[in-house]
């Protein structure tokens, strides 16, 4: 089914757009733009890992 995969891509794009610098095309080189994408995803993953989860029995 196409819809669940489309939702994953749209969610990914939303996470990237939350980083203000990636909302516009400010970067001149693709390497710096790629670094910003890596930085944005690193922030997202550290926030997810830092969330407190209840202990499972």
Secondary structure as GFF3:
##gff-version 3
##sequence-region A 1 57
A	DSSP	alpha_helix	2	18	.	.	.	ID=ss1
A	DSSP	alpha_helix	20	23	.	.	.	ID=ss2
A	DSSP	alpha_helix	30	50	.	.	.	ID=ss3
###
